[in-house]
């Protein structure tokens, strides 16, 4: 019988649900945490344990929160041919790839939320901590670091925004500032450099949970950064 393997520390976990036609539907199960609600008596007073190791301690009702994401992928529960076994293997490999990608996004979202709280809404400090996240690859951390430095160079070199070069609150990062940054990249870059820097910058903005990229602005920024040029390697990475 085909059965998926799920490790305890994975979040989300790859799970299966048996169907009546001899197949199993694959889905992801996310663990979102738990909530604790005090147990109260009929008078609204806290209830305490009276016996055992917990005697004298308050009672709580614990609720675990989970959510599911259907993958629309299916495997045979009892593969009868080589073709069905190969199909199961390929489907499970694809499902695990999706699970891993979702896990990385989930980790970044949860870590980003924690960092936003800890950094007291300082965008520059948030970015510095975000770049250190262990879930990011070494290459990604290097490119993000270059992207952040480029944005900080822009702040320092632009009289209108120079006062934010060391401290920029989340609420102070506006669409107008981003537009000015795009123009700065065009004027101080060649080849694909400006687009690479902007892509890294956008990733950090997205991780910070800032919604300053309405669709029409996103297209506008992309259009401003699009021109014919010979490829270069501004970050010093991947040079021939």
QUIVEN-V462181 format. One record per residue. N is the residue number from 1. RES is the residue in three letters. PHI is phi in radians with two decimals (* if undefined). NEAR is the number of other C-alpha atoms within 8 Angstrom. Layout:
# QUIVEN-V462181
N,RES,PHI,NEAR / N,RES,PHI,NEAR
This chain:
# QUIVEN-V462181
1,UNK,*,5 / 2,UNK,-1.25,9 / 3,UNK,-2.56,6 / 4,UNK,-1.42,8 / 5,UNK,-1.79,5 / 6,UNK,-2.21,8 / 7,UNK,-1.50,6 / 8,UNK,-1.06,4 / 9,UNK,-1.49,4 / 10,UNK,-1.30,8 / 11,UNK,-2.64,8 / 12,UNK,-1.42,11 / 13,UNK,-1.80,11 / 14,UNK,-1.50,14 / 15,UNK,-2.19,10 / 16,UNK,-2.34,10 / 17,UNK,-2.22,8 / 18,UNK,-1.22,9 / 19,UNK,-1.91,8 / 20,UNK,-1.35,5 / 21,UNK,-1.67,4 / 22,UNK,1.59,9 / 23,UNK,-2.00,12 / 24,UNK,-2.24,12 / 25,UNK,-1.60,13 / 26,UNK,-1.67,15 / 27,UNK,-2.60,14 / 28,UNK,-1.84,13 / 29,UNK,-2.04,13 / 30,UNK,-1.70,10 / 31,UNK,-1.73,10 / 32,UNK,-1.77,8 / 33,UNK,1.97,7 / 34,UNK,-2.42,8 / 35,UNK,-2.13,8 / 36,UNK,-2.09,8 / 37,UNK,-1.97,7 / 38,UNK,-1.02,10 / 39,UNK,-1.52,10 / 40,UNK,-1.97,9 / 41,UNK,-1.49,8 / 42,UNK,-1.14,5 / 43,UNK,-1.70,5 / 44,UNK,1.43,6 / 45,UNK,-1.70,7 / 46,UNK,-1.05,10 / 47,UNK,-1.63,10 / 48,UNK,-2.07,9 / 49,UNK,-1.20,11 / 50,UNK,-1.92,7 / 51,UNK,-2.39,7 / 52,UNK,1.33,6 / 53,UNK,-1.15,4 / 54,UNK,-1.64,8 / 55,UNK,-0.92,9 / 56,UNK,1.58,8 / 57,UNK,-1.71,7 / 58,UNK,-1.22,10 / 59,UNK,-1.54,10 / 60,UNK,-2.32,8 / 61,UNK,-1.66,8 / 62,UNK,-1.76,8 / 63,UNK,-2.18,7 / 64,UNK,-1.61,9 / 65,UNK,-1.87,9 / 66,UNK,-2.39,9 / 67,UNK,-2.46,8 / 68,UNK,-2.04,8 / 69,UNK,-2.29,7 / 70,UNK,-1.27,7 / 71,UNK,-1.69,9 / 72,UNK,1.01,7 / 73,UNK,-2.12,9 / 74,UNK,-2.39,10 / 75,UNK,-2.23,13 / 76,UNK,-1.42,12 / 77,UNK,-1.23,11 / 78,UNK,-2.30,8 / 79,UNK,-1.05,10 / 80,UNK,-1.89,6 / 81,UNK,-2.41,6 / 82,UNK,-1.07,7 / 83,UNK,-1.10,6 / 84,UNK,-1.21,10 / 85,UNK,-1.18,11 / 86,UNK,-1.14,8 / 87,UNK,-1.08,9 / 88,UNK,-1.06,12 / 89,UNK,-1.07,8 / 90,UNK,-1.18,8 / 91,UNK,-1.16,11 / 92,UNK,-1.16,10 / 93,UNK,-1.13,8 / 94,UNK,-1.15,8 / 95,UNK,-1.08,12 / 96,UNK,-1.18,9 / 97,UNK,-1.08,8 / 98,UNK,-1.11,8 / 99,UNK,-1.04,12 / 100,UNK,-1.11,8 / 101,UNK,-1.10,8 / 102,UNK,-1.14,9 / 103,UNK,-1.11,11 / 104,UNK,-1.11,9 / 105,UNK,-1.12,8 / 106,UNK,-1.09,8 / 107,UNK,-1.11,9 / 108,UNK,-1.14,10 / 109,UNK,-1.12,9 / 110,UNK,-1.18,8 / 111,UNK,-1.20,8 / 112,UNK,-1.08,12 / 113,UNK,-1.10,10 / 114,UNK,-1.13,8 / 115,UNK,-1.13,11 / 116,UNK,-1.05,12 / 117,UNK,-1.21,8 / 118,UNK,-1.26,7 / 119,UNK,-1.52,10 / 120,UNK,0.90,6 / 121,UNK,1.12,10 / 122,UNK,-1.58,12 / 123,UNK,-1.09,12 / 124,UNK,-1.13,11 / 125,UNK,-1.20,9 / 126,UNK,-1.02,13 / 127,UNK,-1.08,11 / 128,UNK,-1.07,10 / 129,UNK,-1.32,9 / 130,UNK,-1.05,10 / 131,UNK,-1.10,10 / 132,UNK,-1.45,8 / 133,UNK,-1.02,7 / 134,UNK,-1.15,5 / 135,UNK,-1.30,7 / 136,UNK,-1.52,9 / 137,UNK,-1.31,7 / 138,UNK,-1.05,6 / 139,UNK,-1.06,6 / 140,UNK,-1.11,8 / 141,UNK,-1.08,11 / 142,UNK,-1.15,8 / 143,UNK,-1.18,10 / 144,UNK,-1.13,12 / 145,UNK,-1.09,10 / 146,UNK,-1.12,10 / 147,UNK,-1.11,13 / 148,UNK,-1.15,13 / 149,UNK,-1.08,8 / 150,UNK,-1.10,9 / 151,UNK,-1.17,10 / 152,UNK,-1.19,9 / 153,UNK,-1.10,9 / 154,UNK,-1.07,10 / 155,UNK,-1.05,13 / 156,UNK,-1.16,12 / 157,UNK,-1.56,7 / 158,UNK,-1.89,8 / 159,UNK,-0.88,8 / 160,UNK,-1.11,5 / 161,UNK,-2.06,9 / 162,UNK,-1.05,10 / 163,UNK,-1.19,10 / 164,UNK,-1.73,9 / 165,UNK,-1.12,11 / 166,UNK,-1.91,6 / 167,UNK,-2.67,10 / 168,UNK,-2.29,11 / 169,UNK,-1.18,10 / 170,UNK,-0.93,9 / 171,UNK,-1.24,5 / 172,UNK,-1.57,6 / 173,UNK,-1.52,9 / 174,UNK,-1.96,8 / 175,UNK,-1.07,8 / 176,UNK,-1.09,6 / 177,UNK,-1.14,8 / 178,UNK,-1.10,9 / 179,UNK,-1.07,9 / 180,UNK,-1.16,8 / 181,UNK,-1.14,10 / 182,UNK,-1.04,13 / 183,UNK,-1.11,9 / 184,UNK,-1.10,9 / 185,UNK,-1.10,10 / 186,UNK,-1.11,11 / 187,UNK,-1.38,6 / 188,UNK,-2.17,6 / 189,UNK,-2.64,9 / 190,UNK,-2.39,11 / 191,UNK,1.00,10 / 192,UNK,-1.51,10 / 193,UNK,-0.91,12 / 194,UNK,-1.00,13 / 195,UNK,-1.19,9 / 196,UNK,-1.16,9 / 197,UNK,-1.06,12 / 198,UNK,-1.18,10 / 199,UNK,-1.09,8 / 200,UNK,-1.14,12 / 201,UNK,-1.07,12 / 202,UNK,-1.11,8 / 203,UNK,-1.09,8 / 204,UNK,-1.22,11 / 205,UNK,-1.09,9 / 206,UNK,-1.11,9 / 207,UNK,-1.08,10 / 208,UNK,-1.34,12 / 209,UNK,1.35,8 / 210,UNK,-1.59,8 / 211,UNK,-1.74,6 / 212,UNK,-2.04,6 / 213,UNK,-2.12,7 / 214,UNK,-0.99,7 / 215,UNK,-0.95,6 / 216,UNK,-1.18,6 / 217,UNK,-1.21,8 / 218,UNK,-1.09,9 / 219,UNK,-1.13,8 / 220,UNK,-1.10,8 / 221,UNK,-1.10,10 / 222,UNK,-1.09,8 / 223,UNK,-1.14,7 / 224,UNK,-1.17,10 / 225,UNK,-1.64,10 / 226,UNK,-1.81,7 / 227,UNK,-2.72,5 / 228,UNK,-1.31,5 / 229,UNK,-2.80,7 / 230,UNK,-1.35,6 / 231,UNK,-1.06,6 / 232,UNK,-2.34,8 / 233,UNK,-2.23,10 / 234,UNK,-1.14,8 / 235,UNK,-1.60,7 / 236,UNK,1.26,6 / 237,UNK,-2.10,6 / 238,UNK,1.29,5 / 239,UNK,-1.17,5 / 240,UNK,-1.05,2
